[in-house]
Amino acid sequence: MAEELIWKSRAYNDTFMESYREAFDRLNIKDYHFKRFILGNFDRAEDIHKRPLSKMTQDIARQLGIIR
């Protein structure tokens, strides 16, 4: 899981993320669903109980700058 997050941090540059975000906006998909799609896990602190390793995923994603 951590390795995949490192790959995503390298592959998903700002331009790529913005184009994905625009596509999600056109589909009326909420921002937190977009982040969940990118991470493959929940990104909000209140959701860490919903899937195993959510907290670890969030911590690593923040360190890598995938989410803020």
mmCIF file as Biopython writes it, N, C-alpha, C and O atoms, coordinates in Angstrom:
data_model
#
loop_
_atom_site.group_PDB
_atom_site.id
_atom_site.type_symbol
_atom_site.label_atom_id
_atom_site.label_alt_id
_atom_site.label_comp_id
_atom_site.label_asym_id
_atom_site.label_entity_id
_atom_site.label_seq_id
_atom_site.pdbx_PDB_ins_code
_atom_site.Cartn_x
_atom_site.Cartn_y
_atom_site.Cartn_z
_atom_site.occupancy
_atom_site.B_iso_or_equiv
_atom_site.auth_seq_id
_atom_site.auth_asym_id
_atom_site.pdbx_PDB_model_num
ATOM 1   N N  . MET A ? 1  ? 0.819   -1.180 0.000   1.0 0.0 1  A 1 
ATOM 2   C CA . MET A ? 1  ? 0.000   0.000  0.000   1.0 0.0 1  A 1 
ATOM 3   C C  . MET A ? 1  ? 0.870   1.253  0.000   1.0 0.0 1  A 1 
ATOM 4   O O  . MET A ? 1  ? 0.609   2.178  -0.769  1.0 0.0 1  A 1 
ATOM 5   N N  . ALA A ? 2  ? 1.871   1.302  0.824   1.0 0.0 2  A 1 
ATOM 6   C CA . ALA A ? 2  ? 2.730   2.484  0.888   1.0 0.0 2  A 1 
ATOM 7   C C  . ALA A ? 2  ? 3.444   2.701  -0.440  1.0 0.0 2  A 1 
ATOM 8   O O  . ALA A ? 2  ? 3.593   3.836  -0.893  1.0 0.0 2  A 1 
ATOM 9   N N  . GLU A ? 3  ? 3.876   1.631  -1.051  1.0 0.0 3  A 1 
ATOM 10  C CA . GLU A ? 3  ? 4.564   1.746  -2.336  1.0 0.0 3  A 1 
ATOM 11  C C  . GLU A ? 3  ? 3.634   2.327  -3.402  1.0 0.0 3  A 1 
ATOM 12  O O  . GLU A ? 3  ? 4.055   3.160  -4.205  1.0 0.0 3  A 1 
ATOM 13  N N  . GLU A ? 4  ? 2.381   1.893  -3.411  1.0 0.0 4  A 1 
ATOM 14  C CA . GLU A ? 4  ? 1.409   2.422  -4.370  1.0 0.0 4  A 1 
ATOM 15  C C  . GLU A ? 4  ? 1.192   3.918  -4.160  1.0 0.0 4  A 1 
ATOM 16  O O  . GLU A ? 4  ? 1.034   4.659  -5.130  1.0 0.0 4  A 1 
ATOM 17  N N  . LEU A ? 5  ? 1.181   4.364  -2.920  1.0 0.0 5  A 1 
ATOM 18  C CA . LEU A ? 5  ? 1.031   5.786  -2.650  1.0 0.0 5  A 1 
ATOM 19  C C  . LEU A ? 5  ? 2.228   6.579  -3.171  1.0 0.0 5  A 1 
ATOM 20  O O  . LEU A ? 5  ? 2.068   7.698  -3.658  1.0 0.0 5  A 1 
ATOM 21  N N  . ILE A ? 6  ? 3.411   6.010  -3.070  1.0 0.0 6  A 1 
ATOM 22  C CA . ILE A ? 6  ? 4.601   6.672  -3.622  1.0 0.0 6  A 1 
ATOM 23  C C  . ILE A ? 6  ? 4.474   6.776  -5.135  1.0 0.0 6  A 1 
ATOM 24  O O  . ILE A ? 6  ? 4.780   7.822  -5.707  1.0 0.0 6  A 1 
ATOM 25  N N  . TRP A ? 7  ? 4.029   5.710  -5.792  1.0 0.0 7  A 1 
ATOM 26  C CA . TRP A ? 7  ? 3.810   5.750  -7.244  1.0 0.0 7  A 1 
ATOM 27  C C  . TRP A ? 7  ? 2.800   6.829  -7.604  1.0 0.0 7  A 1 
ATOM 28  O O  . TRP A ? 7  ? 3.006   7.596  -8.544  1.0 0.0 7  A 1 
ATOM 29  N N  . LYS A ? 8  ? 1.707   6.882  -6.850  1.0 0.0 8  A 1 
ATOM 30  C CA . LYS A ? 8  ? 0.667   7.866  -7.125  1.0 0.0 8  A 1 
ATOM 31  C C  . LYS A ? 8  ? 1.185   9.282  -6.929  1.0 0.0 8  A 1 
ATOM 32  O O  . LYS A ? 8  ? 0.838   10.177 -7.701  1.0 0.0 8  A 1 
ATOM 33  N N  . SER A ? 9  ? 2.002   9.498  -5.919  1.0 0.0 9  A 1 
ATOM 34  C CA . SER A ? 9  ? 2.537   10.842 -5.688  1.0 0.0 9  A 1 
ATOM 35  C C  . SER A ? 9  ? 3.424   11.286 -6.843  1.0 0.0 9  A 1 
ATOM 36  O O  . SER A ? 9  ? 3.525   12.481 -7.121  1.0 0.0 9  A 1 
ATOM 37  N N  . ARG A ? 10 ? 4.057   10.351 -7.507  1.0 0.0 10 A 1 
ATOM 38  C CA . ARG A ? 10 ? 4.906   10.684 -8.657  1.0 0.0 10 A 1 
ATOM 39  C C  . ARG A ? 10 ? 4.084   10.822 -9.939  1.0 0.0 10 A 1 
ATOM 40  O O  . ARG A ? 10 ? 4.356   11.693 -10.765 1.0 0.0 10 A 1 
ATOM 41  N N  . ALA A ? 11 ? 3.092   9.972  -10.100 1.0 0.0 11 A 1 
ATOM 42  C CA . ALA A ? 11 ? 2.302   9.955  -11.335 1.0 0.0 11 A 1 
ATOM 43  C C  . ALA A ? 11 ? 1.243   11.048 -11.379 1.0 0.0 11 A 1 
ATOM 44  O O  . ALA A ? 11 ? 0.973   11.607 -12.442 1.0 0.0 11 A 1 
ATOM 45  N N  . TYR A ? 12 ? 0.648   11.353 -10.246 1.0 0.0 12 A 1 
ATOM 46  C CA . TYR A ? 12 ? -0.458  12.302 -10.209 1.0 0.0 12 A 1 
ATOM 47  C C  . TYR A ? 12 ? 0.060   13.702 -9.923  1.0 0.0 12 A 1 
ATOM 48  O O  . TYR A ? 12 ? -0.043  14.194 -8.799  1.0 0.0 12 A 1 
ATOM 49  N N  . ASN A ? 13 ? 0.617   14.340 -10.947 1.0 0.0 13 A 1 
ATOM 50  C CA . ASN A ? 13 ? 1.090   15.714 -10.777 1.0 0.0 13 A 1 
ATOM 51  C C  . ASN A ? 13 ? -0.105  16.662 -10.748 1.0 0.0 13 A 1 
ATOM 52  O O  . ASN A ? 13 ? -1.248  16.234 -10.913 1.0 0.0 13 A 1 
ATOM 53  N N  . ASP A ? 14 ? 0.158   17.927 -10.541 1.0 0.0 14 A 1 
ATOM 54  C CA . ASP A ? 14 ? -0.923  18.912 -10.391 1.0 0.0 14 A 1 
ATOM 55  C C  . ASP A ? 14 ? -1.808  18.986 -11.630 1.0 0.0 14 A 1 
ATOM 56  O O  . ASP A ? 14 ? -3.026  19.114 -11.504 1.0 0.0 14 A 1 
ATOM 57  N N  . THR A ? 15 ? -1.226  18.910 -12.817 1.0 0.0 15 A 1 
ATOM 58  C CA . THR A ? 15 ? -2.002  18.967 -14.056 1.0 0.0 15 A 1 
ATOM 59  C C  . THR A ? 15 ? -2.933  17.775 -14.172 1.0 0.0 15 A 1 
ATOM 60  O O  . THR A ? 15 ? -4.107  17.923 -14.513 1.0 0.0 15 A 1 
ATOM 61  N N  . PHE A ? 16 ? -2.413  16.607 -13.891 1.0 0.0 16 A 1 
ATOM 62  C CA . PHE A ? 16 ? -3.218  15.384 -13.939 1.0 0.0 16 A 1 
ATOM 63  C C  . PHE A ? 16 ? -4.356  15.456 -12.922 1.0 0.0 16 A 1 
ATOM 64  O O  . PHE A ? 16 ? -5.502  15.139 -13.241 1.0 0.0 16 A 1 
ATOM 65  N N  . MET A ? 17 ? -4.038  15.868 -11.712 1.0 0.0 17 A 1 
ATOM 66  C CA . MET A ? 17 ? -5.046  15.949 -10.657 1.0 0.0 17 A 1 
ATOM 67  C C  . MET A ? 17 ? -6.134  16.952 -11.033 1.0 0.0 17 A 1 
ATOM 68  O O  . MET A ? 17 ? -7.316  16.700 -10.796 1.0 0.0 17 A 1 
ATOM 69  N N  . GLU A ? 18 ? -5.752  18.072 -11.610 1.0 0.0 18 A 1 
ATOM 70  C CA . GLU A ? 18 ? -6.743  19.086 -11.988 1.0 0.0 18 A 1 
ATOM 71  C C  . GLU A ? 18 ? -7.666  18.567 -13.088 1.0 0.0 18 A 1 
ATOM 72  O O  . GLU A ? 18 ? -8.869  18.823 -13.048 1.0 0.0 18 A 1 
ATOM 73  N N  . SER A ? 19 ? -7.130  17.852 -14.059 1.0 0.0 19 A 1 
ATOM 74  C CA . SER A ? 19 ? -7.986  17.319 -15.124 1.0 0.0 19 A 1 
ATOM 75  C C  . SER A ? 19 ? -8.941  16.267 -14.567 1.0 0.0 19 A 1 
ATOM 76  O O  . SER A ? 19 ? -10.103 16.219 -14.972 1.0 0.0 19 A 1 
ATOM 77  N N  . TYR A ? 20 ? -8.480  15.434 -13.657 1.0 0.0 20 A 1 
ATOM 78  C CA . TYR A ? 20 ? -9.364  14.467 -13.004 1.0 0.0 20 A 1 
ATOM 79  C C  . TYR A ? 20 ? -10.430 15.185 -12.172 1.0 0.0 20 A 1 
ATOM 80  O O  . TYR A ? 20 ? -11.604 14.813 -12.197 1.0 0.0 20 A 1 
ATOM 81  N N  . ARG A ? 21 ? -10.015 16.200 -11.448 1.0 0.0 21 A 1 
ATOM 82  C CA . ARG A ? 21 ? -10.955 16.949 -10.599 1.0 0.0 21 A 1 
ATOM 83  C C  . ARG A ? 21 ? -12.054 17.592 -11.444 1.0 0.0 21 A 1 
ATOM 84  O O  . ARG A ? 21 ? -13.223 17.580 -11.058 1.0 0.0 21 A 1 
ATOM 85  N N  . GLU A ? 22 ? -11.685 18.150 -12.589 1.0 0.0 22 A 1 
ATOM 86  C CA . GLU A ? 22 ? -12.674 18.749 -13.486 1.0 0.0 22 A 1 
ATOM 87  C C  . GLU A ? 22 ? -13.658 17.702 -13.999 1.0 0.0 22 A 1 
ATOM 88  O O  . GLU A ? 22 ? -14.858 17.960 -14.082 1.0 0.0 22 A 1 
ATOM 89  N N  . ALA A ? 23 ? -13.152 16.532 -14.338 1.0 0.0 23 A 1 
ATOM 90  C CA . ALA A ? 23 ? -14.027 15.457 -14.801 1.0 0.0 23 A 1 
ATOM 91  C C  . ALA A ? 23 ? -14.999 15.034 -13.700 1.0 0.0 23 A 1 
ATOM 92  O O  . ALA A ? 23 ? -16.179 14.803 -13.966 1.0 0.0 23 A 1 
ATOM 93  N N  . PHE A ? 24 ? -14.512 14.932 -12.481 1.0 0.0 24 A 1 
ATOM 94  C CA . PHE A ? 24 ? -15.375 14.565 -11.352 1.0 0.0 24 A 1 
ATOM 95  C C  . PHE A ? 24 ? -16.410 15.654 -11.092 1.0 0.0 24 A 1 
ATOM 96  O O  . PHE A ? 24 ? -17.561 15.355 -10.773 1.0 0.0 24 A 1 
ATOM 97  N N  . ASP A ? 25 ? -16.004 16.919 -11.226 1.0 0.0 25 A 1 
ATOM 98  C CA . ASP A ? 25 ? -16.945 18.030 -11.031 1.0 0.0 25 A 1 
ATOM 99  C C  . ASP A ? 25 ? -18.072 17.971 -12.057 1.0 0.0 25 A 1 
ATOM 100 O O  . ASP A ? 25 ? -19.234 18.194 -11.715 1.0 0.0 25 A 1 
ATOM 101 N N  . ARG A ? 26 ? -17.740 17.674 -13.302 1.0 0.0 26 A 1 
ATOM 102 C CA . ARG A ? 26 ? -18.767 17.581 -14.347 1.0 0.0 26 A 1 
ATOM 103 C C  . ARG A ? 26 ? -19.760 16.463 -14.061 1.0 0.0 26 A 1 
ATOM 104 O O  . ARG A ? 26 ? -20.912 16.524 -14.492 1.0 0.0 26 A 1 
ATOM 105 N N  . LEU A ? 27 ? -19.321 15.460 -13.345 1.0 0.0 27 A 1 
ATOM 106 C CA . LEU A ? 27 ? -20.197 14.336 -12.997 1.0 0.0 27 A 1 
ATOM 107 C C  . LEU A ? 27 ? -20.913 14.559 -11.670 1.0 0.0 27 A 1 
ATOM 108 O O  . LEU A ? 27 ? -21.627 13.679 -11.189 1.0 0.0 27 A 1 
ATOM 109 N N  . ASN A ? 28 ? -20.721 15.738 -11.078 1.0 0.0 28 A 1 
ATOM 110 C CA . ASN A ? 28 ? -21.315 16.082 -9.777  1.0 0.0 28 A 1 
ATOM 111 C C  . ASN A ? 28 ? -20.897 15.126 -8.670  1.0 0.0 28 A 1 
ATOM 112 O O  . ASN A ? 28 ? -21.698 14.765 -7.808  1.0 0.0 28 A 1 
ATOM 113 N N  . ILE A ? 29 ? -19.632 14.723 -8.705  1.0 0.0 29 A 1 
ATOM 114 C CA . ILE A ? 29 ? -19.077 13.851 -7.670  1.0 0.0 29 A 1 
ATOM 115 C C  . ILE A ? 29 ? -18.327 14.731 -6.676  1.0 0.0 29 A 1 
ATOM 116 O O  . ILE A ? 29 ? -17.515 15.570 -7.066  1.0 0.0 29 A 1 
ATOM 117 N N  . LYS A ? 30 ? -18.601 14.536 -5.414  1.0 0.0 30 A 1 
ATOM 118 C CA . LYS A ? 30 ? -18.023 15.358 -4.348  1.0 0.0 30 A 1 
ATOM 119 C C  . LYS A ? 30 ? -16.507 15.226 -4.279  1.0 0.0 30 A 1 
ATOM 120 O O  . LYS A ? 30 ? -15.939 14.223 -4.710  1.0 0.0 30 A 1 
ATOM 121 N N  . ASP A ? 31 ? -15.855 16.260 -3.725  1.0 0.0 31 A 1 
ATOM 122 C CA . ASP A ? 31 ? -14.400 16.289 -3.614  1.0 0.0 31 A 1 
ATOM 123 C C  . ASP A ? 31 ? -13.862 15.128 -2.777  1.0 0.0 31 A 1 
ATOM 124 O O  . ASP A ? 31 ? -12.831 14.546 -3.115  1.0 0.0 31 A 1 
ATOM 125 N N  . TYR A ? 32 ? -14.555 14.789 -1.686  1.0 0.0 32 A 1 
ATOM 126 C CA . TYR A ? 32 ? -14.041 13.706 -0.853  1.0 0.0 32 A 1 
ATOM 127 C C  . TYR A ? 32 ? -14.120 12.353 -1.572  1.0 0.0 32 A 1 
ATOM 128 O O  . TYR A ? 32 ? -13.329 11.456 -1.281  1.0 0.0 32 A 1 
ATOM 129 N N  . HIS A ? 33 ? -15.055 12.200 -2.496  1.0 0.0 33 A 1 
ATOM 130 C CA . HIS A ? 33 ? -15.091 10.973 -3.297  1.0 0.0 33 A 1 
ATOM 131 C C  . HIS A ? 33 ? -13.923 10.947 -4.285  1.0 0.0 33 A 1 
ATOM 132 O O  . HIS A ? 33 ? -13.360 9.889  -4.569  1.0 0.0 33 A 1 
ATOM 133 N N  . PHE A ? 34 ? -13.571 12.120 -4.802  1.0 0.0 34 A 1 
ATOM 134 C CA . PHE A ? 34 ? -12.420 12.216 -5.699  1.0 0.0 34 A 1 
ATOM 135 C C  . PHE A ? 34 ? -11.152 11.783 -4.970  1.0 0.0 34 A 1 
ATOM 136 O O  . PHE A ? 34 ? -10.373 10.983 -5.488  1.0 0.0 34 A 1 
ATOM 137 N N  . LYS A ? 35 ? -10.952 12.310 -3.776  1.0 0.0 35 A 1 
ATOM 138 C CA . LYS A ? 35 ? -9.765  11.943 -3.005  1.0 0.0 35 A 1 
ATOM 139 C C  . LYS A ? 35 ? -9.775  10.459 -2.657  1.0 0.0 35 A 1 
ATOM 140 O O  . LYS A ? 35 ? -8.731  9.807  -2.667  1.0 0.0 35 A 1 
ATOM 141 N N  . ARG A ? 36 ? -10.931 9.939  -2.355  1.0 0.0 36 A 1 
ATOM 142 C CA . ARG A ? 36 ? -11.055 8.503  -2.049  1.0 0.0 36 A 1 
ATOM 143 C C  . ARG A ? 36 ? -10.691 7.669  -3.274  1.0 0.0 36 A 1 
ATOM 144 O O  . ARG A ? 36 ? -10.045 6.628  -3.151  1.0 0.0 36 A 1 
ATOM 145 N N  . PHE A ? 37 ? -11.103 8.124  -4.445  1.0 0.0 37 A 1 
ATOM 146 C CA . PHE A ? 37 ? -10.758 7.451  -5.698  1.0 0.0 37 A 1 
ATOM 147 C C  . PHE A ? 37 ? -9.245  7.437  -5.915  1.0 0.0 37 A 1 
ATOM 148 O O  . PHE A ? 37 ? -8.673  6.403  -6.261  1.0 0.0 37 A 1 
ATOM 149 N N  . ILE A ? 38 ? -8.606  8.578  -5.713  1.0 0.0 38 A 1 
ATOM 150 C CA . ILE A ? 38 ? -7.158  8.675  -5.912  1.0 0.0 38 A 1 
ATOM 151 C C  . ILE A ? 38 ? -6.402  7.799  -4.910  1.0 0.0 38 A 1 
ATOM 152 O O  . ILE A ? 38 ? -5.468  7.090  -5.283  1.0 0.0 38 A 1 
ATOM 153 N N  . LEU A ? 39 ? -6.802  7.849  -3.653  1.0 0.0 39 A 1 
ATOM 154 C CA . LEU A ? 39 ? -6.089  7.088  -2.612  1.0 0.0 39 A 1 
ATOM 155 C C  . LEU A ? 39 ? -6.419  5.598  -2.622  1.0 0.0 39 A 1 
ATOM 156 O O  . LEU A ? 39 ? -5.584  4.771  -2.258  1.0 0.0 39 A 1 
ATOM 157 N N  . GLY A ? 40 ? -7.616  5.266  -3.032  1.0 0.0 40 A 1 
ATOM 158 C CA . GLY A ? 40 ? -8.058  3.888  -2.894  1.0 0.0 40 A 1 
ATOM 159 C C  . GLY A ? 40 ? -8.442  3.592  -1.453  1.0 0.0 40 A 1 
ATOM 160 O O  . GLY A ? 40 ? -8.498  2.439  -1.026  1.0 0.0 40 A 1 
ATOM 161 N N  . ASN A ? 41 ? -8.706  4.676  -0.707  1.0 0.0 41 A 1 
ATOM 162 C CA . ASN A ? 41 ? -9.059  4.564  0.703   1.0 0.0 41 A 1 
ATOM 163 C C  . ASN A ? 41 ? -9.695  5.877  1.145   1.0 0.0 41 A 1 
ATOM 164 O O  . ASN A ? 41 ? -9.731  6.836  0.374   1.0 0.0 41 A 1 
ATOM 165 N N  . PHE A ? 42 ? -10.188 5.929  2.359   1.0 0.0 42 A 1 
ATOM 166 C CA . PHE A ? 42 ? -10.809 7.137  2.874   1.0 0.0 42 A 1 
ATOM 167 C C  . PHE A ? 42 ? -9.755  8.178  3.223   1.0 0.0 42 A 1 
ATOM 168 O O  . PHE A ? 42 ? -8.666  7.841  3.689   1.0 0.0 42 A 1 
ATOM 169 N N  . ASP A ? 43 ? -10.088 9.452  2.995   1.0 0.0 43 A 1 
ATOM 170 C CA . ASP A ? 43 ? -9.121  10.513 3.268   1.0 0.0 43 A 1 
ATOM 171 C C  . ASP A ? 43 ? -9.505  11.378 4.454   1.0 0.0 43 A 1 
ATOM 172 O O  . ASP A ? 43 ? -8.704  12.208 4.883   1.0 0.0 43 A 1 
ATOM 173 N N  . ARG A ? 44 ? -10.692 11.215 4.994   1.0 0.0 44 A 1 
ATOM 174 C CA . ARG A ? 44 ? -11.151 12.055 6.111   1.0 0.0 44 A 1 
ATOM 175 C C  . ARG A ? 44 ? -10.938 11.327 7.439   1.0 0.0 44 A 1 
ATOM 176 O O  . ARG A ? 44 ? -11.172 10.124 7.552   1.0 0.0 44 A 1 
ATOM 177 N N  . ALA A ? 45 ? -10.493 12.082 8.429   1.0 0.0 45 A 1 
ATOM 178 C CA . ALA A ? 45 ? -10.190 11.508 9.745   1.0 0.0 45 A 1 
ATOM 179 C C  . ALA A ? 45 ? -11.400 10.807 10.354  1.0 0.0 45 A 1 
ATOM 180 O O  . ALA A ? 45 ? -11.249 9.785  11.024  1.0 0.0 45 A 1 
ATOM 181 N N  . GLU A ? 46 ? -12.590 11.342 10.130  1.0 0.0 46 A 1 
ATOM 182 C CA . GLU A ? 46 ? -13.785 10.724 10.715  1.0 0.0 46 A 1 
ATOM 183 C C  . GLU A ? 46 ? -14.157 9.395  10.056  1.0 0.0 46 A 1 
ATOM 184 O O  . GLU A ? 46 ? -15.047 8.696  10.539  1.0 0.0 46 A 1 
ATOM 185 N N  . ASP A ? 47 ? -13.487 9.042  8.960   1.0 0.0 47 A 1 
ATOM 186 C CA . ASP A ? 47 ? -13.796 7.798  8.258   1.0 0.0 47 A 1 
ATOM 187 C C  . ASP A ? 47 ? -12.768 6.684  8.477   1.0 0.0 47 A 1 
ATOM 188 O O  . ASP A ? 47 ? -12.848 5.638  7.834   1.0 0.0 47 A 1 
ATOM 189 N N  . ILE A ? 48 ? -11.809 6.897  9.376   1.0 0.0 48 A 1 
ATOM 190 C CA . ILE A ? 48 ? -10.734 5.907  9.515   1.0 0.0 48 A 1 
ATOM 191 C C  . ILE A ? 48 ? -11.228 4.545  9.997   1.0 0.0 48 A 1 
ATOM 192 O O  . ILE A ? 48 ? -10.547 3.539  9.800   1.0 0.0 48 A 1 
ATOM 193 N N  . HIS A ? 49 ? -12.385 4.501  10.614  1.0 0.0 49 A 1 
ATOM 194 C CA . HIS A ? 49 ? -12.922 3.231  11.105  1.0 0.0 49 A 1 
ATOM 195 C C  . HIS A ? 49 ? -13.622 2.424  10.004  1.0 0.0 49 A 1 
ATOM 196 O O  . HIS A ? 49 ? -14.025 1.286  10.247  1.0 0.0 49 A 1 
ATOM 197 N N  . LYS A ? 50 ? -13.770 2.975  8.831   1.0 0.0 50 A 1 
ATOM 198 C CA . LYS A ? 50 ? -14.551 2.332  7.777   1.0 0.0 50 A 1 
ATOM 199 C C  . LYS A ? 50 ? -13.767 1.318  6.941   1.0 0.0 50 A 1 
ATOM 200 O O  . LYS A ? 50 ? -14.363 0.468  6.279   1.0 0.0 50 A 1 
ATOM 201 N N  . ARG A ? 51 ? -12.447 1.404  6.969   1.0 0.0 51 A 1 
ATOM 202 C CA . ARG A ? 51 ? -11.637 0.474  6.176   1.0 0.0 51 A 1 
ATOM 203 C C  . ARG A ? 51 ? -10.296 0.279  6.862   1.0 0.0 51 A 1 
ATOM 204 O O  . ARG A ? 51 ? -9.719  1.230  7.388   1.0 0.0 51 A 1 
ATOM 205 N N  . PRO A ? 52 ? -9.798  -0.950 6.858   1.0 0.0 52 A 1 
ATOM 206 C CA . PRO A ? 52 ? -8.497  -1.198 7.480   1.0 0.0 52 A 1 
ATOM 207 C C  . PRO A ? 52 ? -7.400  -0.335 6.837   1.0 0.0 52 A 1 
ATOM 208 O O  . PRO A ? 52 ? -7.402  -0.106 5.628   1.0 0.0 52 A 1 
ATOM 209 N N  . LEU A ? 53 ? -6.497  0.120  7.645   1.0 0.0 53 A 1 
ATOM 210 C CA . LEU A ? 53 ? -5.318  0.893  7.251   1.0 0.0 53 A 1 
ATOM 211 C C  . LEU A ? 53 ? -5.635  2.294  6.724   1.0 0.0 53 A 1 
ATOM 212 O O  . LEU A ? 53 ? -4.779  2.927  6.107   1.0 0.0 53 A 1 
ATOM 213 N N  . SER A ? 54 ? -6.846  2.780  6.959   1.0 0.0 54 A 1 
ATOM 214 C CA . SER A ? 54 ? -7.199  4.130  6.506   1.0 0.0 54 A 1 
ATOM 215 C C  . SER A ? 54 ? -6.298  5.186  7.139   1.0 0.0 54 A 1 
ATOM 216 O O  . SER A ? 54 ? -5.844  6.103  6.454   1.0 0.0 54 A 1 
ATOM 217 N N  . LYS A ? 55 ? -6.041  5.070  8.409   1.0 0.0 55 A 1 
ATOM 218 C CA . LYS A ? 55 ? -5.197  6.046  9.113   1.0 0.0 55 A 1 
ATOM 219 C C  . LYS A ? 55 ? -3.787  6.052  8.535   1.0 0.0 55 A 1 
ATOM 220 O O  . LYS A ? 55 ? -3.219  7.118  8.301   1.0 0.0 55 A 1 
ATOM 221 N N  . MET A ? 56 ? -3.226  4.887  8.307   1.0 0.0 56 A 1 
ATOM 222 C CA . MET A ? 56 ? -1.888  4.806  7.729   1.0 0.0 56 A 1 
ATOM 223 C C  . MET A ? 56 ? -1.879  5.417  6.325   1.0 0.0 56 A 1 
ATOM 224 O O  . MET A ? 56 ? -0.963  6.161  5.976   1.0 0.0 56 A 1 
ATOM 225 N N  . THR A ? 57 ? -2.884  5.106  5.536   1.0 0.0 57 A 1 
ATOM 226 C CA . THR A ? 57 ? -2.984  5.653  4.187   1.0 0.0 57 A 1 
ATOM 227 C C  . THR A ? 57 ? -3.049  7.170  4.230   1.0 0.0 57 A 1 
ATOM 228 O O  . THR A ? 57 ? -2.363  7.844  3.461   1.0 0.0 57 A 1 
ATOM 229 N N  . GLN A ? 58 ? -3.862  7.707  5.118   1.0 0.0 58 A 1 
ATOM 230 C CA . GLN A ? 58 ? -3.992  9.156  5.246   1.0 0.0 58 A 1 
ATOM 231 C C  . GLN A ? 58 ? -2.672  9.796  5.646   1.0 0.0 58 A 1 
ATOM 232 O O  . GLN A ? 58 ? -2.275  10.814 5.079   1.0 0.0 58 A 1 
ATOM 233 N N  . ASP A ? 59 ? -2.004  9.214  6.601   1.0 0.0 59 A 1 
ATOM 234 C CA . ASP A ? 59 ? -0.733  9.774  7.085   1.0 0.0 59 A 1 
ATOM 235 C C  . ASP A ? 59 ? 0.322   9.798  5.979   1.0 0.0 59 A 1 
ATOM 236 O O  . ASP A ? 59 ? 1.004   10.805 5.787   1.0 0.0 59 A 1 
ATOM 237 N N  . ILE A ? 60 ? 0.451   8.701  5.261   1.0 0.0 60 A 1 
ATOM 238 C CA . ILE A ? 60 ? 1.441   8.621  4.183   1.0 0.0 60 A 1 
ATOM 239 C C  . ILE A ? 60 ? 1.067   9.570  3.049   1.0 0.0 60 A 1 
ATOM 240 O O  . ILE A ? 60 ? 1.936   10.254 2.507   1.0 0.0 60 A 1 
ATOM 241 N N  . ALA A ? 61 ? -0.211  9.622  2.684   1.0 0.0 61 A 1 
ATOM 242 C CA . ALA A ? 61 ? -0.666  10.505 1.609   1.0 0.0 61 A 1 
ATOM 243 C C  . ALA A ? 61 ? -0.402  11.970 1.959   1.0 0.0 61 A 1 
ATOM 244 O O  . ALA A ? 61 ? -0.050  12.760 1.084   1.0 0.0 61 A 1 
ATOM 245 N N  . ARG A ? 62 ? -0.564  12.326 3.200   1.0 0.0 62 A 1 
ATOM 246 C CA . ARG A ? 62 ? -0.276  13.709 3.621   1.0 0.0 62 A 1 
ATOM 247 C C  . ARG A ? 62 ? 1.239   13.995 3.540   1.0 0.0 62 A 1 
ATOM 248 O O  . ARG A ? 62 ? 1.654   15.062 3.086   1.0 0.0 62 A 1 
ATOM 249 N N  . GLN A ? 63 ? 2.037   13.043 3.977   1.0 0.0 63 A 1 
ATOM 250 C CA . GLN A ? 63 ? 3.485   13.221 3.915   1.0 0.0 63 A 1 
ATOM 251 C C  . GLN A ? 63 ? 3.971   13.376 2.465   1.0 0.0 63 A 1 
ATOM 252 O O  . GLN A ? 63 ? 4.913   14.121 2.192   1.0 0.0 63 A 1 
ATOM 253 N N  . LEU A ? 64 ? 3.315   12.664 1.547   1.0 0.0 64 A 1 
ATOM 254 C CA . LEU A ? 64 ? 3.706   12.718 0.142   1.0 0.0 64 A 1 
ATOM 255 C C  . LEU A ? 64 ? 3.043   13.873 -0.611  1.0 0.0 64 A 1 
ATOM 256 O O  . LEU A ? 64 ? 3.373   14.126 -1.770  1.0 0.0 64 A 1 
ATOM 257 N N  . GLY A ? 65 ? 2.125   14.565 0.031   1.0 0.0 65 A 1 
ATOM 258 C CA . GLY A ? 65 ? 1.456   15.694 -0.592  1.0 0.0 65 A 1 
ATOM 259 C C  . GLY A ? 65 ? 0.322   15.332 -1.528  1.0 0.0 65 A 1 
ATOM 260 O O  . GLY A ? 65 ? -0.114  16.166 -2.321  1.0 0.0 65 A 1 
ATOM 261 N N  . ILE A ? 66 ? -0.166  14.100 -1.450  1.0 0.0 66 A 1 
ATOM 262 C CA . ILE A ? 66 ? -1.291  13.687 -2.281  1.0 0.0 66 A 1 
ATOM 263 C C  . ILE A ? 66 ? -2.566  14.337 -1.787  1.0 0.0 66 A 1 
ATOM 264 O O  . ILE A ? 66 ? -3.385  14.790 -2.587  1.0 0.0 66 A 1 
ATOM 265 N N  . ILE A ? 67 ? -2.741  14.386 -0.475  1.0 0.0 67 A 1 
ATOM 266 C CA . ILE A ? 67 ? -3.855  15.095 0.139   1.0 0.0 67 A 1 
ATOM 267 C C  . ILE A ? 67 ? -3.287  16.082 1.139   1.0 0.0 67 A 1 
ATOM 268 O O  . ILE A ? 67 ? -2.137  15.981 1.564   1.0 0.0 67 A 1 
ATOM 269 N N  . ARG A ? 68 ? -4.126  17.040 1.503   1.0 0.0 68 A 1 
ATOM 270 C CA . ARG A ? 68 ? -3.673  18.060 2.461   1.0 0.0 68 A 1 
ATOM 271 C C  . ARG A ? 68 ? -4.493  18.011 3.708   1.0 0.0 68 A 1 
ATOM 272 O O  . ARG A ? 68 ? -4.261  18.793 4.630   1.0 0.0 68 A 1 
#
